[in-house]
Amino acid sequence: MSEMGVKVRQLIAQRNEDRMEQVLGELKAARAASDVAYAAVVMFTNAYALLNPDREEAVVLVKRMQEDLEYFRRYAMPDPHRTRDTAPDDEEPEQPVEPAE
């Protein structure tokens, strides 16, 4: 019985390693795609703001983009100096405010 248990554990560990490599590959591909999409949004927003500096929409677009970036940097990007152990428990992420149209 012990030999069977060891064999099962080895097979499960091998399966988990194989799946982990597949997930990491998918995450890298998704990150690359999101980086390309983000660069396109930044280029569009900057071009729109440069071509239409007097329009209210340009100001709203740039302001919204800055709010979203700040939200992302604050809550989505890992901070190497702050771990989950040192993070305050009562800190709630702020939701970005929708711009008025």
trRosetta pair geometry for C-beta under 8 A, 3 or more apart (Angstrom, degrees):
i j d omega theta_ij theta_ji phi_ij phi_ji
1 4 5.7 -56 -153 36 35 112
1 5 6.4 36 151 -21 67 106
2 5 5.7 -53 -149 34 32 113
2 6 6.5 33 153 -19 65 104
3 6 5.8 -53 -149 35 32 111
3 7 6.3 33 153 -19 65 107
4 7 5.7 -55 -147 37 31 112
4 8 6.3 32 154 -20 66 105
5 8 5.8 -52 -146 35 30 111
5 9 6.3 31 154 -18 64 106
6 9 5.8 -56 -149 37 30 111
6 10 6.4 32 152 -20 64 106
7 10 5.7 -54 -150 35 30 112
7 11 6.4 28 153 -17 64 106
8 11 5.8 -57 -149 38 31 110
8 12 6.3 30 154 -18 66 107
9 12 5.8 -55 -145 38 30 110
9 13 6.2 32 155 -20 65 107
10 13 5.7 -55 -147 36 29 111
10 14 6.4 30 154 -19 64 106
11 14 5.7 -52 -147 36 31 112
11 15 6.4 33 153 -19 64 105
12 15 5.7 -53 -147 36 32 113
12 16 6.3 33 153 -20 65 106
13 16 5.7 -54 -148 36 31 112
13 17 6.5 32 153 -20 64 105
14 17 5.8 -54 -150 35 32 111
14 18 6.5 32 153 -19 64 106
15 18 5.8 -56 -150 36 31 112
15 19 6.4 26 155 -15 65 108
16 19 5.8 -57 -146 40 31 109
16 20 6.1 35 155 -25 65 107
17 20 5.6 -53 -145 32 30 114
17 21 6.7 31 156 -19 63 102
18 21 6.1 -55 -155 32 30 109
18 22 6.7 29 149 -17 63 107
19 22 5.5 -55 -152 36 37 114
19 23 6.3 36 152 -19 69 104
20 23 5.7 -53 -147 36 32 110
20 24 6.4 34 154 -20 65 105
21 24 5.7 -52 -146 35 31 113
21 25 6.5 34 154 -19 63 105
22 25 5.8 -56 -154 34 31 112
22 26 6.6 28 151 -17 64 106
23 26 5.6 -56 -149 38 34 111
23 27 6.2 36 153 -21 67 106
24 27 5.6 -52 -146 36 32 113
24 28 6.5 33 155 -20 64 103
25 28 5.8 -52 -149 34 31 110
25 29 6.5 28 154 -16 64 106
26 29 5.8 -56 -148 38 32 110
26 30 6.2 31 154 -18 66 107
27 30 5.7 -55 -144 38 31 110
27 31 6.2 33 155 -21 65 106
28 31 5.7 -53 -146 36 30 112
28 32 6.4 31 154 -20 63 105
29 32 5.8 -53 -149 35 31 112
29 33 6.5 30 153 -17 64 107
30 33 5.7 -56 -148 38 32 111
30 34 6.3 29 155 -17 67 107
31 34 5.8 -55 -144 39 31 108
31 35 6.3 35 154 -23 64 105
32 35 5.7 -52 -149 33 30 113
32 36 6.7 30 153 -18 63 104
33 36 5.8 -53 -151 35 33 111
33 37 6.4 31 152 -16 65 107
34 37 5.5 -52 -144 40 36 112
34 38 6.1 40 154 -23 67 105
35 38 5.7 -52 -144 36 29 113
35 39 6.4 32 155 -20 63 105
36 39 5.8 -53 -149 34 30 112
36 40 6.6 31 151 -19 62 105
37 40 5.7 -54 -152 34 33 113
37 41 6.6 33 151 -18 66 104
38 41 5.7 -54 -150 35 34 110
38 42 6.3 33 153 -18 67 106
39 42 5.7 -54 -146 37 32 112
39 43 6.3 32 155 -19 65 106
40 43 5.8 -54 -145 37 30 110
40 44 6.3 30 155 -18 64 107
41 44 5.8 -55 -146 38 30 111
41 45 6.1 28 157 -18 65 109
41 65 7.4 172 144 -119 109 119
42 45 5.9 -56 -144 39 28 109
42 46 6.2 25 159 -15 64 110
42 65 7.5 129 -104 -168 65 142
43 46 6.0 -58 -144 40 27 108
43 47 6.1 25 158 -17 64 111
44 47 5.9 -60 -146 39 26 109
44 48 6.1 25 157 -19 64 109
45 48 5.8 -55 -145 37 28 110
45 49 6.3 25 157 -16 63 109
45 61 5.2 -167 -137 148 95 117
45 62 6.3 138 171 -86 112 63
45 65 5.3 52 -150 -51 167 158
46 49 5.8 -57 -145 39 29 109
46 50 6.2 26 157 -17 65 109
47 50 5.8 -57 -145 39 29 109
47 51 6.0 17 161 -10 66 113
48 51 6.1 -62 -139 44 26 102
48 52 5.9 -27 175 32 65 111
48 57 7.5 -74 160 115 125 103
48 58 5.7 -168 130 -109 88 88
48 61 6.2 8 92 69 136 165
49 52 6.9 -77 -125 63 18 73
49 53 6.6 54 171 -96 61 63
49 58 4.3 130 -111 -169 61 108
49 59 7.9 109 -123 -66 99 38
49 61 6.7 -142 -63 77 96 117
49 62 5.3 61 -89 -57 141 122
50 53 6.9 -2 -146 -59 22 93
52 55 4.1 -14 160 15 114 123
52 57 7.1 0 117 67 141 98
52 58 4.8 -178 95 -50 94 130
53 58 6.3 -110 -117 97 26 162
54 58 7.9 77 53 29 26 134
55 58 4.9 98 73 -4 89 101
55 59 7.6 -162 101 -1 54 83
56 59 5.8 -58 -159 37 41 110
56 60 6.2 38 149 -18 73 108
57 60 5.5 -56 -145 40 34 111
57 61 6.0 38 156 -23 68 105
58 61 5.8 -51 -146 34 29 112
58 62 6.4 23 158 -14 63 107
59 62 6.1 -59 -148 39 28 106
59 63 6.1 26 156 -17 65 111
60 63 5.8 -58 -143 40 28 110
60 64 6.1 27 159 -19 65 110
60 99 4.7 123 -162 167 105 157
61 64 5.9 -59 -146 38 25 109
61 65 6.2 24 157 -19 63 109
62 65 5.7 -55 -147 36 30 112
62 66 6.4 30 155 -19 64 106
63 66 5.8 -57 -151 36 30 111
63 67 6.5 30 153 -18 65 105
63 99 6.7 113 87 -94 114 129
64 67 5.7 -54 -149 36 33 111
64 68 6.3 31 154 -17 66 106
64 96 7.6 80 -156 172 74 128
64 99 5.2 -78 -72 -28 114 127
65 68 5.8 -55 -147 38 31 110
65 69 6.3 32 154 -19 65 107
66 69 5.7 -53 -145 37 31 112
66 70 6.3 31 156 -19 64 106
67 70 5.8 -55 -147 36 30 110
67 71 6.3 32 153 -19 64 106
67 96 5.0 118 136 -140 114 105
67 97 6.9 -86 -171 40 158 78
68 71 5.6 -53 -148 36 32 113
68 72 6.3 32 153 -19 65 106
68 96 5.7 9 -85 -100 64 158
69 72 5.6 -54 -146 37 32 111
69 73 6.2 29 157 -17 67 106
70 73 5.8 -53 -143 38 30 109
70 74 6.0 25 159 -18 64 113
71 74 6.0 -62 -144 39 24 108
71 75 6.1 -26 174 23 63 113
71 76 7.7 50 128 -6 68 105
71 93 7.4 79 -158 -178 90 108
71 94 6.9 -117 -111 79 96 85
71 95 8.0 33 -128 -153 139 23
71 96 5.2 -73 -43 -61 155 102
72 75 7.1 -84 -135 54 17 77
72 76 4.7 -40 -158 36 62 126
72 77 6.5 63 145 -22 74 97
73 76 7.4 -18 -49 49 11 83
73 77 5.3 -21 -137 24 44 129
74 77 7.9 67 14 38 14 90
74 93 7.4 143 109 -133 109 90
74 94 8.0 9 94 34 151 96
75 93 4.5 43 -103 -117 151 126
79 82 4.2 27 88 34 121 104
82 86 5.8 -126 -150 82 65 112
82 87 6.0 82 168 -76 107 83
83 86 5.3 80 53 17 76 96
83 87 7.1 -122 99 -23 37 89
84 87 5.5 -42 -141 15 35 120
87 91 6.7 -101 172 38 91 132
88 91 4.5 96 79 -23 103 107
